[in-house]
Amino acid sequence: MRTAASANPEPPELTYGTYNGFAYMPAMPGIAYRVLFRLLGTQEPGGRCLVTEEELAEALDVHRSMVGRGLQALILAKLVFRQAKGIYLLNPMISGARSVTEHLEAIGSLDPADRLDVDDYQERYDASVAQAEQEKKEKRLGRRSSPGRSKPASTVAEGADVLSLSSVRDRSRRRTPRS
């Protein structure tokens, strides 16, 4: 039999939120939306989410690397801010709060660059993605030319028509088909 208490459960801590920020949602990888909805459903007041990538991966039944990819897209879109490992903060424009006042104060204190309700939101997201890809590429290139992996100096006289071993390694290992 249902009691009055079970028919009217205690209201959740989050009682208010404005979600019109979703009208500006950029085109992101599908996993980003799944991660975002999970974070929205598990947030504390003010949008704080205490969850690790491993916990999200288990809850979503995906590999942890997929969760990382989704979180990266959300961070670049400024929908989620990473405070520390396992601590994320939802953008106040999509997070819940205990009251209207608390919610509006959070939005009011938001850096203008982090607002979602701007006409060039997709362009800003695309630029953030391009910049992150460029930084990733530069980091990869930096690893290849790191001091520990430097190419050996050639001992052949300058101008000699000899390939050094390191330049042979840099060539493609594919063989061209013979005609």
C-alpha positions as CSV (number, residue, x, y, z in Angstrom):
1,M,0.0,0.0,0.0
2,R,1.2,3.5,-0.9
3,T,1.7,6.0,1.9
4,A,1.5,9.7,1.6
5,A,5.2,9.9,1.9
6,S,5.8,7.5,-1.0
7,A,3.2,9.3,-3.2
8,N,4.9,12.7,-2.6
9,P,8.6,12.0,-2.4
10,E,10.9,14.6,-1.0
11,P,11.8,17.1,-3.8
12,P,15.3,16.7,-5.2
13,E,18.0,19.2,-4.2
14,L,18.0,20.6,-7.8
15,T,14.7,22.5,-8.2
16,Y,15.6,25.0,-10.8
17,G,17.5,25.2,-14.1
18,T,17.3,27.0,-17.4
19,Y,18.1,24.8,-20.3
20,N,17.8,27.3,-23.2
21,G,21.6,26.9,-23.6
22,F,20.8,23.7,-25.4
23,A,19.3,25.7,-28.3
24,Y,22.9,26.7,-29.1
25,M,24.4,23.1,-28.8
26,P,27.2,22.6,-31.3
27,A,27.5,19.6,-33.5
28,M,29.7,17.2,-31.4
29,P,30.5,13.5,-31.5
30,G,27.6,11.3,-30.3
31,I,29.4,10.1,-27.2
32,A,29.6,13.7,-26.0
33,Y,25.8,13.9,-25.7
34,R,25.7,10.6,-23.8
35,V,28.3,11.8,-21.3
36,L,26.6,15.2,-21.0
37,F,23.2,13.6,-20.2
38,R,24.8,11.3,-17.6
39,L,26.5,14.3,-16.0
40,L,23.3,16.3,-16.0
41,G,21.5,13.4,-14.2
42,T,24.2,13.0,-11.5
43,Q,25.1,16.6,-10.8
44,E,25.1,18.2,-7.4
45,P,23.6,21.7,-6.9
46,G,25.6,24.2,-8.9
47,G,26.5,21.6,-11.5
48,R,29.3,19.9,-9.7
49,C,29.8,16.3,-10.8
50,L,32.0,13.9,-8.9
51,V,32.7,11.0,-11.3
52,T,35.7,9.4,-12.9
53,E,36.1,8.5,-16.5
54,E,36.1,4.8,-15.5
55,E,32.7,5.2,-13.7
56,L,31.2,7.0,-16.6
57,A,32.5,4.3,-19.0
58,E,31.0,1.6,-16.8
59,A,27.6,3.4,-16.5
60,L,27.5,4.1,-20.3
61,D,28.9,0.6,-21.2
62,V,31.6,2.0,-23.4
63,H,35.4,2.0,-23.3
64,R,37.1,4.7,-21.1
65,S,38.7,6.2,-24.2
66,M,35.3,7.0,-25.6
67,V,34.3,8.8,-22.4
68,G,37.5,10.8,-22.6
69,R,36.7,11.7,-26.2
70,G,33.2,12.8,-25.1
71,L,34.5,14.8,-22.2
72,Q,37.1,16.5,-24.4
73,A,34.3,17.6,-26.8
74,L,32.3,18.9,-23.9
75,I,35.2,20.8,-22.5
76,L,36.0,22.4,-25.9
77,A,32.3,23.4,-26.2
78,K,32.5,25.0,-22.7
79,L,29.6,22.8,-21.6
80,V,31.8,21.2,-18.9
81,F,34.8,22.5,-17.1
82,R,37.3,20.1,-15.5
83,Q,38.3,21.2,-12.0
84,A,40.4,18.1,-11.1
85,K,40.6,14.4,-11.9
86,G,37.1,13.1,-11.3
87,I,35.6,16.6,-10.6
88,Y,33.7,18.3,-13.4
89,L,31.5,21.4,-13.3
90,L,28.7,21.9,-15.7
91,N,28.3,25.3,-17.4
92,P,25.8,27.3,-15.2
93,M,23.7,27.9,-18.3
94,I,22.8,24.2,-18.3
95,S,23.2,23.2,-14.7
96,G,20.7,22.9,-12.0
97,A,20.5,25.0,-8.8
98,R,18.6,25.0,-5.5
99,S,16.8,28.3,-6.3
100,V,16.2,30.8,-9.1
101,T,18.4,33.3,-7.4
102,E,21.3,30.9,-7.0
103,H,21.0,29.9,-10.7
104,L,20.9,33.5,-12.0
105,E,23.9,34.4,-9.8
106,A,25.9,31.6,-11.3
107,I,25.0,32.6,-14.8
108,G,25.7,36.3,-13.9
109,S,29.2,35.4,-12.7
110,L,30.0,33.4,-15.8
111,D,32.9,34.7,-18.0
112,P,31.4,36.2,-21.2
113,A,33.7,33.9,-23.2
114,D,32.0,30.8,-21.6
115,R,28.4,31.8,-22.4
116,L,26.4,29.5,-24.6
117,D,23.9,32.0,-25.9
118,V,26.0,33.6,-28.6
119,D,25.5,33.6,-32.3
120,D,29.0,32.3,-33.1
121,Y,28.9,29.4,-30.7
122,Q,29.4,26.7,-33.4
123,E,32.3,28.7,-34.9
124,R,34.0,29.1,-31.5
125,Y,33.6,25.4,-30.8
126,D,35.0,24.5,-34.3
127,A,38.0,26.9,-33.6
128,S,38.6,25.2,-30.2
129,V,38.6,21.8,-31.8
130,A,41.0,22.9,-34.6
131,Q,43.3,24.5,-32.0
132,A,43.3,21.3,-29.9
133,E,44.0,19.2,-32.9
134,Q,46.9,21.5,-33.8
135,E,48.3,21.3,-30.3
136,K,48.0,17.5,-30.4
137,K,49.8,17.4,-33.7
138,E,52.6,19.7,-32.4
139,K,53.0,17.5,-29.3
140,R,53.3,14.4,-31.5
141,L,55.9,16.1,-33.7
142,G,57.8,17.3,-30.6
143,R,58.0,13.7,-29.3
144,R,59.4,12.5,-32.6
145,S,62.2,15.1,-32.5
146,S,62.9,14.8,-28.8
147,P,66.5,14.7,-27.7
148,G,66.3,11.0,-26.8
149,R,65.3,10.2,-30.4
150,S,67.5,12.5,-32.3
151,K,68.9,11.3,-35.6
152,P,72.5,10.2,-35.6
153,A,74.9,12.6,-37.3
154,S,76.2,11.5,-40.6
155,T,79.9,10.6,-40.8
156,V,80.0,10.9,-44.6
157,A,81.6,14.0,-46.0
158,E,79.2,16.8,-47.0
159,G,77.9,16.5,-50.5
160,A,78.3,12.8,-50.7
161,D,75.6,10.9,-52.5
162,V,74.9,8.5,-49.7
163,L,71.7,8.0,-47.7
164,S,72.1,7.9,-44.0
165,L,70.4,5.1,-42.1
166,S,68.0,7.6,-40.4
167,S,66.8,9.0,-43.7
168,V,66.1,5.5,-45.0
169,R,64.0,4.9,-41.9
170,D,62.0,8.1,-42.5
171,R,60.9,6.9,-45.9
172,S,57.6,5.2,-46.4
173,R,57.8,1.4,-45.9
174,R,55.3,0.8,-48.6
175,R,56.5,-0.7,-51.7
176,T,55.3,0.6,-55.0
177,P,53.6,-2.1,-57.1
178,R,55.7,-3.4,-59.9
179,S,54.3,-3.1,-63.4
